[in-house]
């Protein structure tokens, strides 16, 4: 799947970015130089040079509250392609 096809939002669905309660967003184990806003904020998340990274291991615990009740259809997570096996 190409990066372009990942960012396309199907008809009748919306990007929930406008409904995120930024004051309550949390991410455990995030690196201070590669923090959650890199992955979520408009403009940042489309920049391949910015990413979210753990400071400890391969695990991240992310909490994203919203300003109103939402119906979540899907979550898109984009990561680097694997380098050789």
N, C-alpha and C positions, 0 to 999 in steps of 0.2 A: 504494500500500500504506500503510495507516495505521500509526501508531506502535504501537498496541495489537497489531496482527497480527504485527509484527516481533518482539516480546518473547515470543511464545508458543513454548514448546519442545515439539516433537512427542513423542508417546508413545514410549517406549523410548529416548529420548535424554535426556541430562542436561546441565546447565550445568557447564562445566569449571572454573569459578571456584575451587572448593575444591581443585583439583589444581594450581593455578598456584604455581610456586616464586618467590615475590615477591622473594627476594634476588637472583635472576638476571635479572629483567625489565629490559629496556633499550629506549630509544627515542631514535634519533638525530634531531636537528633539532627536538626538542620545545621549546615555549615554557615558560619556568619557571612562568608563571602559568596555563598550560593544558596540564598534563602528563598522561602516560599513565594514572595512577590515576583521573583524571576519566572516562576511557573504559572502564576495566575493573572497578573496584571496585563491589560491590553497593551500591545506593542512590545512588552518584555517577552511574553510567552511565544511570540513569533520570531524572536531573535535566537538563532542557534548558538550564539556565543554566551547566552545567559541560561542557566539551568539551576535546578534544585538538586542539592547534594547532601548526603548524610556526613556528619563529622565523626561518626563512630563505626558504623557498619552499613550493611545494605538495607537497613530498615528505616522507614520514616513513618511517624504517626501524625496524620493531618486531620485537623478539625476545622471545618468551614461552616460557620453559622450564616443564616440568611435573614434578611430584614422582614420577610413575610413567608407564609407557607408556600412551598414550591412542590412541583411534581418533577422528580428527577428521572429522566429517561435513560441517560447514559453518561459515562465519564470517559474522556479520551486522555490517555496517558501516552506521551511520546518520549521515547528514549533513544539512545544511540544504537546504531546497528551493531550486532556482534562482530567482533574481529576474529576471524579464523578459529577453528576448533582444534 
